[in-house]
Amino acid sequence: MFPGSLMMGAKERLLPPSLPYRFFIAAVVFHMAAWATLLAAGPEAVLGFMGGQGLVLAALHMITLGTLAMSAMGASIQLLPVATRRPLGPLWAIRLMFWLYAPGVAVFVAGLGLAIPGAQHLGGALAVAGLTVFGGLVAANLRQVGDLPGVTRYTWMAVVSLAALAVLGLGLVVDFTKGFLPDHGAVAVTHAVLAGYGFMGMLALGFSTVLIPMFVLGSAVPDKLAKRSALASGIALTVAVVGVASGIGAVAALGAVLGLVAVGLHAHALSGTIKSRMKKRFEPFFRLVWVAVVLLPLGLLVGLALALGAPADPWATLWGFLLIFGWLLTFVTALLQRIMPFLASMHSSSLGGKPALLSRLAPKLPVDIHLACHTAALVLIAAAIIGGWTWPLWLGLVAGLAGSIAFGGFAIEVIRRYRTHMNAAAAANHEG
């Protein structure tokens, strides 16, 4: 069984808890800030957004850079060493990565929201520097691994996508003031595809081949199926990028179709794990996973319609919303809901004694509220985008902010309960 082999010796490969959790807390803060910024921008600005600087673009990057990428970095620095059984790199490099990236993202989104070129350039440079350190650490780790194709192939594609999207992102920022790109819109869409389906998408698919078997106590994903789904995903991404970059709709449409095939192959690869699971009841975080699983192919279908000539208004906005807020944000918050108490439980026995139970570390009410609010936000905002209605969009933004605040409460409570457990363990050791 895969979970046992994965966790063997895992405690020896745990980082100090402050390292991954600083990324997770930053992700939670940016999550709340993004919804608040969208509310400040107003429904009319959100519905009419077709690119350009301002609060809406700043909020989008709070989610993509601040929440999604931040979460991916925090999870990767801990899960990759556990999965590959190889160290990721020196602790100082991980700390440097955070202190370059987190302030860089904050300065960058402030520059986008307030249209300050200097802040955009400085923040973008710092964020890219942090991502460069991250990419270097991950690449060095992957070069030592040859026995986990389900993780390594997806992660290599994520690293390559990261390099490409960083170059394009810096180019887009400079183009706001210099105007040197021949087609800013095409480059922006290419950047979005590389970020959503390339960097974050490949990490999500790759880590799911590790995390799903571990969390459901199911069998490992067979290498043959993992290689096949990774190959299909890579081909689909390449074709889609060529299509959107060149503006050839037929090629972009083919990329979307191949993406749907890749999603089907990935689902088939995980189906054996789901069927063989020892945990017959799915944990609460799977409720969000199922929502994400539905919205991934739905977003690809909307992208297919766009490639075949559907009008950009409203379908381009809907595609971006389904990609960023629908699939990726839903999937990432689902994993954070499970990873944060899981890592806290593993660290909780470091002073001796029994580890804290996950059920004692993870409060139920905040995640229930987040699920209800996040789902309501997805439905209301999608309906508003399609119909061009402002009142459901306003309600959806309020629901999204409420859900993000509830999720923030969940994160704070996990940390509080972990510290309470550790203080009790320290007191018991002192008395002993």
Salt bridges, closest charged atoms under 4 A:
ASP175 OD2 - HIS184 ND1 2.62
GLU283 OE2 - LYS279 NZ 3.09
GLU283 OE1 - ARG338 NE 2.68
ASP368 OD1 - ARG287 NH2 2.86
ASP368 OD2 - LYS364 NZ 2.58
GLU413 OE2 - ARG416 NH2 2.69
GLU413 OE2 - ARG417 NE 2.85
